[in-house]
Amino acid sequence: MAQVPQSLPSLPHETVDLLVVGGGINGAGIARDAAGRGLSVLLIEQDDLAAHTSSASTKLIHGGLRYLEYGEFRLVREALIERERLLAMAPHIIWPLRFVLPQLNSPRPAWMVRLGLFLYDHLGGRKILPATETVDLRRSSLGQGLKPGTSKAFIYSDCWVEDSRLVVLNALDAAERGAQIAVGTRLVSARRDGALWRATVADTAGQHEVTARALVNAAGPWVEDVLQRTAAARQDRGVRLIKGSHIVVPRLYDGDHAFLLQNPDKRVVFAIPYEGHFTLVGTTDEPWVGAPGRATISEGETSYLIETINRYFTRGLTPDDVAWSYAGIRPLYDDHAASASAVTRDYVLDVDGDVAAGTAPLLSVFGGKITTYRKLAEHALEKLVPFFPLAPGAWTAGAPLPGGDIPGADFEAFVAELCAERPALPHPLLWRLARAYGTRVEQLLGTARTVADLGPDFGGGLTGAEVAYLAAHEWARSADDILYRRSKLGLHVPPGTAQAVDAWLREQGA
């Protein structure tokens, strides 16, 4: 069984090339790209990896169909290209998903929706995912669960992603290429000293000074806060904080497809199969006022999502049906759009520094979305190339993430082989572990051949072996890290599991 590490690695005393602030998808992606180019990297995260925005998404790798309505053609094209690229890089945590777009209650004429879907199919050079179809839901099983009167619908493709795991796997790959990852570590202040940054960071052991040749501000909702902690940093860019919330309810319909539901206000809401027994419903778009922090869903947002579902589905929902909810703050680049839903999802990279003058660079990330994180990281490193002229070029396109090197990207064949090798272990357990860890499942299972070999049983399929693996290799420090980010087992385990996991971690010295 895997052993729990005794402590996090000590912070470096030598000068690193990049100090990355922020352990969300953008920070982890930049750290991975930089480490793979041979640069020395230290990534610090004040909480847990993917603790905030990156674990509060709708869990989609998608082009952003509705962004076409706002003329975001460059962003949509880039996202569509990345969609299939990421699918090939991580077939264990990313898989195709078909979306049903009913024309019932649509505020847009059918011809406009079909034109948008035509562009969606062709803008990014789709090769793997199926093209759009038109169906009559009165004659199709895809209409099961919808209210009578629903007829015409369009079916299009995007992908599902385990968002928190995508972040962790990027950090893991960065670490295996030499980067240091320090969770529970925040930036106190930073100042330039000629061609270097001298940063003060704080963790449970106290404050430390870190010296870096470049500072990357990928703090998401805290990007402006980091700028304020950075002496003489330029302050002419801004973010617009938008809260997005989701609810999880008992499964609304059969089938593996999702729905894209259009509302009278022209906003859209997704209904997506979730964790076997549930449906994920979201998201909302509400302005966030004040300093960034832990977000929770409001009564108004819950009502909005429930009203959307009740507008389309025969099964009526009430707030009592909500099994779980989560909310996050999106740090969107402030383009001064009139409404929250119209704010651009594109990203802006700002470099403050001068090669000729010998001043250390500060690169700040504004905006972005999960689908384009890899390309964002590539663009970020391109902007830093003048400061590191000897570093190799781009490499991440097509490079599998940890566990993603499944032969032929055939997940079902991989699971079948795993079950044949370990016939005494339950198929549902092996399937879930394969989905989470891909080929790294062998490292987690070790020599285990029976459930008893996996250590304590915490319920819901969570065992001591998995908890130990997550603490040893994926920076998990608490039950919350394990049950609601690196997995969604919190929806399946019995009462008291979180306390039992925390107690076990303490006993193991994690």
Order of alpha helices (4+ residues) and beta strands (2+ residues): beta-alpha-beta-beta-alpha-beta-alpha-beta-beta-alpha-beta-beta-beta-beta-alpha-beta-beta-beta-beta-beta-alpha-beta-beta-beta-alpha-alpha-alpha-alpha-beta-beta-alpha-alpha
